Amino acid sequence: MKKHLLIITLISLIALTLFSCKEPTRDFRVEFDLKGIVSDQASITVFGLRDSVQLNLYDPAKPFIPVIDGKIIVSGTTLQDVVLRISLSQDRQFYKYVDRGYFPNKASSLWCILGPGTNLKGSADLGGKNFVDFYPTGDKENRLFSEFTSKYMPIQSRIGDIAVQMAIDTSLTETERNKLINESDSLEIQSDRLRRELIENNPSSIAALWLMEDMLVRSQIEPADLEPLLAKVDPKYYENYFYISVSDRVEGARLAAVGAPCPIIEGIDVHGNPFNLQELRGKYVIIDFWGTWCSACLSGMPAMREFQKANADKLTLIGIANDKEIEKVISCMEKHQMEWTNLLQMQGNTDYVAKFNVQGFPTKILIDPNGAIVYRDSGESEEFYLEVDKIINTK
């Protein structure tokens, strides 16, 4: 009897061990039933480590899913927590349209957090709504996210409505316009308070880390303000994209500020040649952060090309393209006669956009012959070249 009991115990222990060693699921699934919507398809955007996510789509190159009778299903696998945006952009129900364009507005989309094993379900009636007034819950991360978005999105929607009204209503008196401006300003203050409450009270969450990055990119917070919050983040988030990106940007704001030595740039250019910025010591260097999708970046290429030619004895150019497809970058370089070295912004595990805390495109950074940052600017204007000309030709 004891022998049989021992065998049964051993089998139970083996089964328990095998069960406990089973690899956790990477699958996720969200299923929403939204009444009162017009769209018959939705676009999907992933924020975070996109390469960790595999969406179940008919065509991965076109991130759209069908919407049938208001039912939305998104499924796939992910290696780490990301933020998902589902946009219903086929009609004018939720987007803040002005003529053929629209004001970008977070409240025009549905937001949730996806992680390995996430299984979200929910329903809402959005009939008569002009924004996506729906906030999925189901797990700890999404409950916290929902607490924030359910307060934040209605405010964002109203800010968008005011912007539309002021853009299209030509009958508004000066008093009425000022009243709308004051209301919008007050709502922006409320938005900022809600954002800061989330990141300060819950830094150890995907919602807060996502928001920290978003605020940095939009210049809604100073990088130094986030340093004490990052120190409170649970180590379990250290490998997540958002934590790494925010940490890199906070460090980049300090290390890539004017007056600081330029961070190391070392890798492979788009043609497969090794590159090391330190080898260019002795000359001024303009580092140009650009993208093939950035019309302002491309429109400024002729001026930058001519400026470099006029100062070739003192100045060289380096481009860092915020793109993933090398062939597209090379084609764009040829079309716009970019006869200087270009690298993709991701080099191994190094994200140079985050490392230099680039918040807009184009961003140009001037490095002196000793390797120090002496000037940086965002946007495309003649003033950049006038200022650079003063620096390189008065020393």
C-alpha positions in Angstrom: 0.0 0.0 0.0 2.8 2.4 0.9 4.6 1.5 -2.3 1.5 2.3 -4.4 1.1 5.6 -2.4 4.7 6.5 -3.1 4.2 5.8 -6.9 1.1 7.9 -7.0 2.9 10.7 -5.1 5.8 10.6 -7.5 3.5 10.7 -10.6 1.7 13.7 -9.1 4.9 15.5 -8.4 6.2 14.8 -12.0 2.9 16.0 -13.4 3.0 19.2 -11.3 6.6 19.9 -12.3 5.7 19.4 -16.0 2.7 21.7 -15.6 4.7 24.4 -13.8 7.5 24.3 -16.4 5.0 24.7 -19.3 5.8 27.8 -21.3 3.3 30.6 -20.5 1.0 31.4 -23.4 1.9 34.3 -25.6 -1.5 34.4 -27.1 -3.9 37.4 -26.7 -7.4 38.1 -27.8 -9.7 41.1 -27.5 -13.4 40.9 -28.5 -15.6 43.9 -28.4 -19.2 44.4 -29.3 -19.8 48.1 -30.1 -23.3 49.1 -31.0 -24.1 52.2 -33.0 -20.9 52.4 -35.1 -20.8 52.8 -38.8 -17.4 51.6 -39.8 -17.1 48.1 -41.4 -13.3 48.0 -40.8 -10.8 49.2 -38.2 -7.1 50.0 -38.5 -4.7 48.5 -35.9 -1.7 50.3 -34.4 0.7 48.8 -31.9 2.7 51.0 -29.5 5.7 49.4 -27.9 8.0 46.7 -29.1 6.1 46.1 -32.4 8.4 43.3 -33.5 7.3 41.2 -30.5 3.7 41.2 -31.8 2.3 39.0 -34.4 -1.3 39.9 -35.4 -3.7 37.4 -37.0 -4.4 39.4 -40.1 -5.4 38.5 -43.7 -2.6 40.8 -44.9 0.1 41.8 -42.3 1.2 44.6 -44.6 -2.3 46.1 -44.2 -3.2 46.3 -40.5 -6.9 46.4 -40.9 -9.6 44.1 -39.5 -13.2 43.7 -40.5 -16.0 45.1 -38.3 -19.1 43.0 -38.6 -22.3 44.3 -36.9 -20.1 46.3 -34.5 -18.0 43.2 -33.5 -14.2 43.7 -33.3 -11.8 40.9 -32.8 -8.1 41.2 -32.6 -5.9 38.2 -31.8 -2.3 37.1 -32.1 0.8 36.6 -30.0 3.1 39.0 -28.1 6.3 38.6 -26.2 5.7 41.6 -23.9 3.1 44.1 -22.9 2.2 46.7 -25.6 -0.5 49.3 -26.1 -3.1 48.7 -28.8 -5.0 51.4 -30.7 -8.1 50.5 -32.7 -9.2 53.3 -35.0 -12.6 53.5 -36.7 -11.7 56.0 -39.4 -13.9 55.2 -42.3 -16.6 57.6 -41.4 -16.9 61.0 -39.6 -18.5 59.6 -36.5 -15.5 59.8 -34.2 -12.8 61.7 -36.1 -12.6 65.5 -35.7 -12.9 66.4 -39.4 -12.4 69.8 -41.0 -13.0 69.6 -44.7 -10.9 66.7 -46.0 -8.5 66.7 -43.0 -9.0 66.2 -39.3 -7.5 67.1 -36.0 -5.6 64.1 -34.4 -7.4 63.2 -31.2 -6.8 60.2 -29.0 -10.5 60.0 -28.2 -11.2 59.1 -31.8 -9.9 55.6 -31.1 -10.3 52.6 -28.8 -7.3 51.9 -26.5 -6.2 48.9 -24.4 -3.1 47.1 -23.2 -2.1 43.7 -24.6 0.2 41.2 -22.9 0.9 37.5 -23.1 -2.3 35.8 -22.1 -4.5 38.9 -22.3 -8.2 38.0 -22.9 -10.4 41.1 -23.0 -14.2 41.2 -23.7 -16.6 44.1 -23.5 -19.5 45.9 -25.1 -20.8 49.4 -25.4 -23.4 51.4 -27.2 -21.7 54.3 -29.0 -24.8 55.4 -30.9 -25.0 59.2 -30.9 -21.4 59.5 -29.6 -18.8 61.6 -31.4 -15.8 59.8 -29.7 -15.0 56.3 -28.6 -16.5 56.4 -25.1 -15.5 52.8 -24.2 -12.7 51.7 -21.8 -12.0 47.9 -21.7 -11.1 46.3 -18.4 -10.4 42.7 -17.5 -6.9 42.6 -15.9 -4.9 44.8 -13.5 -3.1 46.7 -16.3 -6.3 47.5 -18.2 -8.2 48.4 -15.1 -5.7 51.1 -14.3 -5.6 52.2 -17.9 -9.4 52.4 -18.0 -9.5 54.5 -14.8 -7.3 57.0 -16.6 -8.8 56.9 -20.1 -12.4 57.1 -18.9 -11.6 60.6 -17.4 -9.0 61.7 -20.0 -10.7 60.8 -23.3 -13.9 62.9 -22.8 -11.8 65.9 -22.1 -9.6 65.2 -25.2 -12.8 64.9 -27.3 -14.1 68.2 -26.1 -10.8 69.9 -26.9 -11.0 68.5 -30.4 -14.6 69.7 -30.8 -13.5 73.2 -29.8 -10.7 73.1 -32.4 -13.2 72.0 -35.1 -15.7 74.7 -34.2 -13.2 77.5 -34.2 -11.8 76.3 -37.6 -15.2 76.1 -39.4 -17.6 78.5 -37.7 -17.0 81.8 -39.3 -19.9 83.4 -37.4 -18.2 83.3 -34.0 -17.8 86.7 -32.4 -14.5 87.7 -30.7 -16.1 87.2 -27.3 -17.3 83.7 -28.3 -13.9 82.7 -29.7 -12.2 83.9 -26.5 -14.7 81.9 -24.4 -13.8 78.8 -26.4 -10.1 79.5 -26.1 -10.4 79.8 -22.3 -12.4 76.6 -22.1 -9.8 74.7 -24.2 -7.0 76.1 -22.0 -8.8 75.0 -18.9 -9.3 71.5 -20.3 -5.6 71.3 -21.2 -4.8 72.0 -17.6 -7.2 69.2 -16.5 -5.6 66.9 -19.0 -2.1 67.6 -17.7 -3.2 67.1 -14.1 -4.7 63.6 -15.0 -1.5 62.6 -16.9 0.7 63.6 -14.0 -1.5 61.9 -11.4 -1.3 58.6 -13.3 2.5 58.6 -13.8 3.2 59.9 -10.2 0.8 57.5 -8.4 1.4 54.4 -10.6 4.8 54.5 -12.2 5.0 50.7 -12.1 2.4 50.1 -14.9 2.4 49.9 -18.6 -0.2 52.7 -18.7 2.1 55.1 -16.9 5.3 54.1 -18.9 3.4 54.5 -22.2 2.2 57.9 -21.1 5.7 58.9 -19.9 7.0 58.2 -23.4 4.1 59.9 -25.1 4.5 63.0 -22.9 8.3 63.2 -23.6 7.7 62.9 -27.4 5.1 65.7 -27.2 7.2 67.9 -25.0 4.5 67.8 -22.3 7.0 67.1 -19.5 10.6 67.7 -18.8 12.9 64.6 -18.9 14.3 65.6 -15.5 10.8 65.3 -13.9 10.7 61.6 -14.8 14.0 60.6 -13.2 12.6 60.2 -9.6 9.6 58.3 -11.1 11.8 55.9 -13.0 13.5 55.1 -9.8 10.2 53.8 -8.4 9.5 51.4 -11.2 9.3 47.7 -10.4 12.3 45.8 -11.9 9.8 43.5 -13.7 9.3 46.3 -16.2 13.0 47.0 -16.9 12.9 44.9 -20.1 9.7 46.5 -21.5 10.1 48.8 -24.5 8.4 51.7 -22.8 10.7 51.7 -19.7 13.8 51.4 -21.9 12.6 54.2 -24.3 11.8 56.5 -21.4 15.1 55.8 -19.6 17.0 56.4 -22.9 15.2 59.6 -23.5 15.7 60.9 -20.0 19.4 60.0 -20.2 19.6 61.4 -23.8 18.2 64.7 -22.7 21.1 65.0 -20.3 23.8 63.5 -22.4 22.7 65.0 -25.7 22.1 68.5 -24.5 24.0 71.5 -25.9 27.4 71.6 -24.3 27.6 67.9 -23.6 30.0 65.5 -25.5 28.1 63.8 -28.3 27.0 60.2 -27.4 28.7 57.5 -29.3 27.3 56.7 -32.7 28.7 53.4 -34.1 27.2 50.8 -36.4 26.5 49.9 -40.0 25.3 52.4 -42.6 22.5 51.6 -45.1 25.1 50.3 -47.6 26.6 47.9 -45.0 29.7 49.9 -44.3 31.0 50.3 -40.7 30.6 53.7 -39.2 32.0 55.4 -36.1 31.3 59.1 -35.5 34.6 59.6 -33.6 36.5 59.1 -36.9 35.1 62.4 -38.0 36.8 64.4 -35.3 38.4 67.6 -36.6 35.4 68.7 -38.6 32.0 70.0 -37.7 29.2 67.4 -38.2 25.5 67.9 -38.7 23.5 64.8 -37.6 20.2 64.9 -39.4 17.3 62.9 -37.9 14.8 62.4 -40.8 12.4 59.9 -42.3 11.3 58.9 -45.8 7.7 59.6 -44.7 8.6 63.2 -43.4 7.7 65.8 -46.1 9.4 68.6 -44.1 12.6 66.5 -43.9 12.6 65.9 -47.7 11.7 69.5 -48.6 14.8 70.7 -46.7 17.3 68.3 -48.4 18.3 70.8 -51.2 19.2 73.5 -48.7 21.2 71.1 -46.6 23.0 69.7 -49.6 23.9 73.2 -50.8 25.0 74.3 -47.3 27.3 71.3 -47.0 28.8 71.8 -50.4 29.5 75.5 -49.6 31.3 74.4 -46.3 32.8 71.1 -47.4 36.2 72.0 -46.0 34.7 72.4 -42.5 31.5 70.4 -42.4 30.2 66.9 -43.0 26.7 65.4 -42.9 25.4 62.3 -41.3 21.8 61.2 -41.6 19.9 58.9 -39.2 16.7 57.6 -40.8 13.7 56.8 -38.7 12.8 53.9 -40.9 13.1 50.1 -40.9 13.3 49.4 -44.6 16.8 49.9 -46.0 15.7 49.7 -49.6 13.2 52.5 -49.1 15.9 54.7 -47.5 18.4 54.1 -50.2 15.8 54.8 -52.9 14.9 58.1 -51.2 18.6 59.0 -50.8 19.1 58.5 -54.6 16.0 60.5 -55.5 16.9 63.4 -53.3 20.7 63.3 -54.0 21.7 62.6 -50.4 25.3 61.8 -51.1 26.3 61.4 -47.4 26.4 58.6 -44.9 23.0 57.4 -43.6 22.2 54.9 -40.8 19.0 53.4 -39.7 18.0 54.8 -36.3 17.9 51.3 -34.7 21.4 49.8 -34.4 21.2 46.6 -32.6 19.6 47.4 -29.3 20.4 51.1 -29.6 17.6 53.5 -30.5 19.3 56.7 -31.5 16.0 58.6 -31.6 15.5 57.9 -27.9 19.3 58.2 -27.2 19.3 61.8 -28.5 15.8 62.5 -27.1 14.5 63.4 -30.6 11.0 64.8 -30.2 10.2 65.8 -33.8 11.4 65.4 -37.4 13.6 66.7 -38.8 15.9 67.3 -35.8 19.4 68.6 -36.6 22.3 68.5 -34.2 25.7 70.3 -34.7 28.8 68.6 -33.3 32.0 70.6 -33.1 35.5 69.3 -34.2 36.1 68.1 -30.6 33.0 66.1 -30.5 30.8 68.4 -28.4 27.2 69.3 -29.1 27.1 73.0 -29.8 23.6 73.5 -31.4 20.4 71.6 -32.0 17.1 72.5 -33.6 13.8 70.8 -34.7 11.8 71.6 -37.8 13.0 73.0 -41.2 13.9 76.6 -41.5 16.6 78.9 -42.9 17.5 80.0 -39.3 19.2 76.7 -38.7 21.8 77.3 -41.4 22.2 81.0 -40.5 23.0 80.0 -36.9 25.3 77.1 -38.0 27.1 79.5 -40.4 27.8 81.8 -37.5 29.3 79.0 -35.4 31.5 77.4 -38.0 32.8 80.5 -39.7 33.6 82.7 -36.7 36.0 80.4 -34.9 
